[in-house]
Every structure is written in C-alpha cells, then in structure tokens.
Amino acid sequence: MVPSPAELALGVKRLQVRHHRAIDARLAPLGLSLAQWDVLRHLHRHPAASLHDLARLTFQTDQSMGTLAGRMAVRGLIERTAGPGRAVRHRITAEGDRLRTAAQHEVDQVLARSFEPLDQADRAALGDLLTRLLGPDLPTDLH
C-alpha cells in the first residue's frame, strides 16, 4: 500500500520530533538545548551572522532568536557586537565553541542510531528524495 501524502508528512514529523527529544535529552547534561546548539553550530559556520540570519537558519522568528541570543550572551556562549546600521552581529565564544564541539558528538550519536536501520544505498536514496522534495528551498549549507 502506498502511503498518502498526509501519512508521509506525519512520518517525517514524527521522526523530527523523535530526533529533537533525543537530542535535547543528550544535550541537557551539557546545559544546552537543541535550539542553543543549533545557534552555536550556525555561528561556527557563519561567523558574524546577524540576528535575522540566525533566525532564518534556525527556523525561529527574529523575536524568539533575539531572546535566545540574549540568554546565550549572558551565559558567555556568544558575543553580540554592533554591525552596520542597526544590525547586531554575533560570534561564538571559546566556551560556546567548546560546548558546540561536545554537543556535536552527542547529536551525531543520536542521528547515527536513528538512521542505523538504513544501509548506505537507502540513505543515499533518502537524501536524493529529500533533495527533490525540497528543491530550491534546500539551504546551501546542507548541500
């Protein structure tokens, strides 16, 4: 039986929720949430990103990203500096980078375990299907 589009979408969402819960549980001992790790990961890849850029990269609103960035700056994970005009630029601190590296190991373990039932050909096929479905909306840092 071929799953309906709604069933496929629900399956994708269930896998995403499973990943988020497992990752949050693994990052809790480091004092990080999935959202915080995601910000650190993107700042590592995109130094001096604006608040708006970080919001877009982490699937948040500008307002929620501003709140999160403020909390992360207070914790010493990121620094906020004035940019051109009203822009605020962000950069990861040494402590933020240390936690990003430790968290990446935890995230990699969760994802490896999740996709373990798929062999290399299955993972390649899934990657190709996701690329086809996302098309031009696929962020460049995922290619």
C-alpha positions as CSV (number, residue, x, y, z in Angstrom):
1,M,0.0,0.0,0.0
2,V,1.3,3.4,-0.9
3,P,1.2,5.9,1.9
4,S,-0.8,9.1,1.4
5,P,0.9,12.5,1.3
6,A,-0.6,13.1,4.8
7,E,0.8,9.9,6.1
8,L,4.3,10.6,4.7
9,A,4.2,14.1,6.2
10,L,3.2,12.7,9.6
11,G,6.1,10.2,9.4
12,V,8.6,13.0,8.6
13,K,7.2,15.0,11.6
14,R,7.4,12.0,13.9
15,L,11.0,11.4,13.0
16,Q,11.8,15.1,13.6
17,V,10.1,15.0,17.0
18,R,12.0,11.8,17.9
19,H,15.3,13.5,16.9
20,H,14.5,16.7,18.8
21,R,13.6,14.8,22.0
22,A,16.6,12.5,21.9
23,I,19.0,15.4,21.2
24,D,17.5,17.6,23.9
25,A,18.0,14.7,26.4
26,R,21.6,14.1,25.3
27,L,22.4,17.9,25.5
28,A,20.8,18.5,28.9
29,P,23.9,17.4,30.8
30,L,26.0,19.9,28.8
31,G,23.5,22.7,29.8
32,L,22.4,23.2,26.2
33,S,19.1,22.8,24.4
34,L,18.8,21.8,20.8
35,A,18.0,25.4,19.9
36,Q,21.1,26.7,21.6
37,W,23.3,24.0,19.9
38,D,21.8,24.9,16.6
39,V,22.7,28.6,17.1
40,L,26.3,27.7,18.0
41,R,26.5,25.3,15.0
42,H,25.4,28.0,12.6
43,L,27.6,30.7,14.2
44,H,30.5,28.4,13.7
45,R,29.6,28.0,10.0
46,H,28.6,31.7,9.6
47,P,30.7,33.9,11.8
48,A,29.3,37.4,12.4
49,A,25.8,36.4,11.4
50,S,23.0,38.9,12.0
51,L,20.1,38.1,14.3
52,H,17.9,37.8,11.2
53,D,20.3,35.4,9.6
54,L,20.4,33.2,12.7
55,A,16.6,33.3,13.0
56,R,16.3,32.1,9.4
57,L,19.0,29.4,9.7
58,T,17.5,28.0,13.0
59,F,13.8,28.2,11.9
60,Q,12.9,30.8,14.5
61,T,11.3,34.2,14.4
62,D,13.5,37.3,14.8
63,Q,11.9,38.0,18.2
64,S,12.5,34.5,19.6
65,M,16.0,34.4,18.2
66,G,16.7,37.8,19.9
67,T,15.5,36.4,23.2
68,L,17.6,33.2,22.8
69,A,20.7,35.2,21.7
70,G,20.4,37.5,24.7
71,R,20.3,34.5,27.1
72,M,23.2,32.9,25.3
73,A,25.2,36.1,25.6
74,V,24.6,36.3,29.3
75,R,25.9,32.7,29.6
76,G,29.0,33.7,27.7
77,L,28.3,31.3,24.8
78,I,28.1,34.1,22.2
79,E,29.1,37.7,21.9
80,R,26.9,40.4,20.3
81,T,28.5,43.4,18.6
82,A,27.2,46.4,16.6
83,G,27.2,46.0,12.9
84,P,26.4,48.3,10.1
85,G,23.2,50.4,10.7
86,R,21.0,48.8,13.3
87,A,22.4,45.3,12.7
88,V,23.8,43.3,15.5
89,R,26.4,40.7,14.7
90,H,27.1,37.6,16.7
91,R,30.1,35.4,17.2
92,I,30.7,32.2,19.1
93,T,33.0,32.5,22.2
94,A,35.6,29.9,23.2
95,E,33.2,28.5,25.8
96,G,30.4,28.3,23.2
97,D,32.7,26.6,20.8
98,R,33.8,24.1,23.4
99,L,30.2,23.2,24.1
100,R,29.3,23.1,20.4
101,T,32.0,20.5,19.8
102,A,30.9,18.4,22.8
103,A,27.2,18.7,21.7
104,Q,28.0,17.8,18.1
105,H,29.3,14.4,19.3
106,E,26.0,13.8,21.1
107,V,23.9,14.9,18.1
108,D,26.0,12.7,15.8
109,Q,25.3,9.7,18.0
110,V,21.6,10.3,18.1
111,L,21.3,10.6,14.4
112,A,23.6,7.7,13.6
113,R,21.4,5.5,15.8
114,S,18.3,6.8,14.2
115,F,19.4,6.0,10.7
116,E,21.2,2.8,11.6
117,P,18.4,0.6,10.1
118,L,19.1,2.1,6.7
119,D,22.1,0.8,4.6
120,Q,24.2,3.2,2.6
121,A,22.0,2.8,-0.5
122,D,18.9,3.6,1.5
123,R,20.5,6.7,3.0
124,A,21.6,7.8,-0.5
125,A,18.1,7.3,-1.8
126,L,16.5,9.1,1.1
127,G,18.9,12.0,0.6
128,D,18.1,12.2,-3.1
129,L,14.3,12.1,-2.3
130,L,14.7,14.9,0.2
131,T,16.7,17.0,-2.2
132,R,14.0,16.5,-4.9
133,L,11.2,17.4,-2.4
134,L,13.0,20.5,-1.0
135,G,14.3,21.7,-4.4
136,P,15.5,25.3,-4.3
137,D,14.4,25.7,-0.7
138,L,17.3,23.4,0.5
139,P,19.7,25.6,2.4
140,T,23.1,25.9,0.8
141,D,24.9,24.6,3.9
142,L,23.1,21.3,3.6
143,H,24.4,20.5,0.1
